[in-house]
Amino acid sequence: MSPLRIVVMLLVMSSLTYGTHYYLWARLVRDAALPAPYGTIATVALVLLALSIPVTMIAFRMLPREAMKPLAWTAFLWMGTMFLLFVSTAGADLARKVIATLAGDSLADPAKRLSLARASAALAALVGAGLSLSGIVSAAQKTGVKPLRIVLPKLSARMSGYKIVQLTDVHIGPTLDRTFLERVVASVNAESPDLVVITGDLVDGSVAQLGDHVRPLADLRARDGVYFVTGNHEYYSGADDWLAYLRTLGVKPLRNERVRIGGDDGFDLAGVDDASAHQFGGDHGADYERALGGRDDSRPVVLLAHQPRQVTKAERYAPDLVLSGHTHGGQIAPIHFLVKLQQPYVAGLYQHGGTQVYVSRGTGYWGPPMRLAAPAEITKIELVRA
């Protein structure tokens, strides 16, 4: 990624972060006229919490992971709480304006307006805190296995019942570690899969920081192997180093290529680089012709592509099934409405022309250790002929 793009991204993120914090301060502190010293304490706390987010993102790339854990947990817990407070405060703010409009002159008294402001601030804080706690509890639960049956008409009778386990968006990094991945690997192996696929965003950090935490992938057991395609976060974390390291663990990257699974009457498994990979130079970038072109159309093909929108580039090659992630199913509602602005599909099984697309909600989480109305999943896919 070019320095200019990095600067622009940081400016946009900083503007959103600080703009949100100013709004929360204006509505929950200033307008509620918190008495001394609570107003000052709340103001200082908001400033420090706002600074914690960019400081953590920058420092995690430079300092040892263990040294950063306390700050990372603080910053990312606040990031999720901040978003939910923003949503609840915006809702309370709207309700306050409606009440003020309906009440008319009866709210002309400044004391009554202050009482309404304080009541709406208290309600927003309670709702935001409640939603945050619910999201934390959901993310802390053991990742469940989601069974899914997908019909592939071209599949041979011998291959009907073939089991693929999909992992995606695991995001081993500041708050998810080796212990979490060991539990995931145990859950996968308990399903006795024929094939395991990892559709990107495995890590948030370098091999030097996280290599030991990812090592449990070497214990994955599947008759036909474990395959991997890159997500956008691999490119933030040193994609070439990760691709080399994963090979030492028995995980086989698919870089715009395909392999035959199950012999002559089996199916093809193809994989492409993430949609953003071309921005990072080198030989990176999705190449659908290399992955899907010139194949035997009588054989079904399953394509691994991190982002659901990649199906629009792949559709001319008519893959039978595309397995994606990236969206986290929104992770924290109502973010899924924003996801729809960038991705055609958010979570679940879709029909895109002649291609089926499955979008997993992800196995871990990114950033805030929260999931609200979007539980994590390990997806167990059974391919059937009919």
C-alpha positions, 0 to 999 in steps of 0.5 A, spaced: 500 500 500 502 506 498 504 511 503 499 516 500 493 511 501 496 509 508 496 517 510 489 518 507 486 511 511 489 514 517 486 521 516 479 518 515 479 513 521 482 519 525 476 523 523 471 518 524 474 516 531 474 523 533 468 526 530 464 520 534 467 522 541 466 529 540 458 527 539 458 523 545 461 528 549 456 533 546 450 529 548 452 525 554 457 530 558 455 537 555 448 537 554 447 533 560 451 538 564 454 533 568 456 536 575 463 537 577 467 533 578 463 528 574 463 532 567 471 533 568 472 526 569 468 524 563 471 529 558 478 527 560 476 519 560 473 520 553 479 524 550 484 518 553 479 513 550 479 516 543 487 516 543 487 509 545 485 507 539 490 510 534 495 509 539 494 501 539 493 500 532 500 503 531 504 501 537 501 493 536 506 493 529 512 496 533 512 493 540 511 485 543 504 483 543 504 481 550 506 488 552 500 491 548 495 486 551 492 491 556 492 497 552 489 492 546 483 490 550 482 497 553 482 500 546 478 495 542 473 494 548 472 501 548 471 501 540 465 497 540 462 500 546 463 507 543 460 505 536 454 502 540 453 508 545 453 512 538 447 508 536 444 509 542 445 516 543 443 518 536 436 514 537 435 517 544 437 524 541 432 523 535 427 521 541 428 527 544 427 532 538 421 528 537 418 529 544 421 536 544 417 538 538 410 534 540 411 538 547 412 545 544 411 551 549 411 546 555 418 545 554 420 552 554 423 552 561 430 551 561 430 546 567 425 542 563 429 541 557 435 540 562 431 534 565 430 531 558 437 532 556 439 528 562 434 523 561 436 521 554 443 521 556 442 516 561 437 512 557 443 512 551 448 510 556 444 504 559 442 501 552 449 502 550 452 499 556 447 493 555 448 492 548 456 492 549 455 487 555 451 482 550 456 483 545 462 481 549 458 475 552 456 473 545 464 473 543 466 470 549 462 463 547 465 457 544 465 458 536 459 453 534 459 449 528 454 451 523 452 445 519 450 447 511 448 442 506 449 445 499 447 441 492 451 441 486 448 438 480 455 436 477 457 432 483 458 425 482 454 420 486 461 418 489 462 424 492 455 426 494 456 427 502 463 430 501 465 434 508 468 441 507 469 445 513 470 453 512 474 457 517 475 465 515 476 471 519 479 468 525 483 474 526 489 472 531 492 478 533 491 483 539 486 479 543 485 472 540 491 467 541 493 460 541 488 458 546 483 460 542 485 457 535 487 450 539 479 450 541 477 452 534 482 446 531 479 441 536 472 443 534 474 442 526 477 435 527 471 433 531 467 433 525 472 429 521 472 433 515 474 431 508 477 438 506 479 444 510 479 451 507 481 458 510 478 463 506 483 469 509 484 474 514 487 469 519 492 474 522 492 481 524 500 482 525 507 479 523 509 472 523 514 474 528 509 476 533 504 471 532 507 465 529 507 461 535 499 463 536 498 460 529 502 454 530 496 449 532 493 449 525 499 444 524 494 439 528 488 440 523 486 433 520 483 432 513 483 427 508 484 431 502 488 437 506 488 444 508 487 450 503 488 457 504 487 464 500 489 471 502 484 476 505 486 483 506 489 483 513 494 478 510 497 484 506 497 489 512 501 483 516 506 481 511 503 476 506 509 473 503 512 471 510 505 468 512 504 464 506 511 461 507 510 460 514 503 457 513 506 452 508 511 449 514 504 448 518 501 443 512 497 449 510 497 450 502 496 457 499 492 457 493 494 463 489 490 464 483 490 456 481 486 450 482 487 443 484 483 436 483 480 433 489 477 426 489 480 424 482 477 423 476 470 424 478 471 429 484 471 436 483 476 442 482 478 447 488 480 454 486 483 460 490 484 467 488 488 472 492 484 478 495 480 483 491 485 488 494 491 484 493 494 488 487 495 494 491 500 491 495 505 490 489 509 484 487 505 478 484 499 479 488 492 480 485 486 476 483 487 472 477 480 469 475 483 466 468 489 463 471 484 460 477 478 458 473 480 458 465 481 452 461 478 447 466 473 441 464 466 444 465 463 437 466 467 438 473 464 442 479 469 447 481 469 450 488 472 457 488 475 460 495 475 468 494 475 472 501 470 478 499 463 476 497 464 481 491 469 477 488 463 473 485 462 479 480 469 478 477 468 470 477 461 469 474 464 469 467 467 462 469 461 460 472 464 457 478 459 452 482 460 455 489 464 460 492 466 460 499 467 467 502 468 471 508 470 478 510 463 481 512 463 478 519 456 478 518 456 485 520 459 483 527 456 488 531 449 490 529 447 495 525 454 495 522 451 490 517 447 495 513 454 499 512 457 492 509 451 492 504 454 498 501 460 495 499 459 487 499 453 484 495 452 479 500 453 479 508 452 472 511 448 466 508 447 462 502 445 466 496 444 465 488 448 469 484 446 467 477 448 460 476 453 460 482 451 459 489 455 464 494 456 462 501 458 468 506 461 466 513 460 470 519 467 469 521 470 464 526 473 470 530 472 477 530 476 483 528 477 489 533 472 489 538 471 483 542 464 483 541 459 480 536 451 482 536 446 479 532 452 476 528 455 470 532 461 467 530 461 460 526 465 454 524 462 452 517 461 445 516 459 444 509 456 437 506 456 437 498 451 433 495 448 431 488 441 432 489 
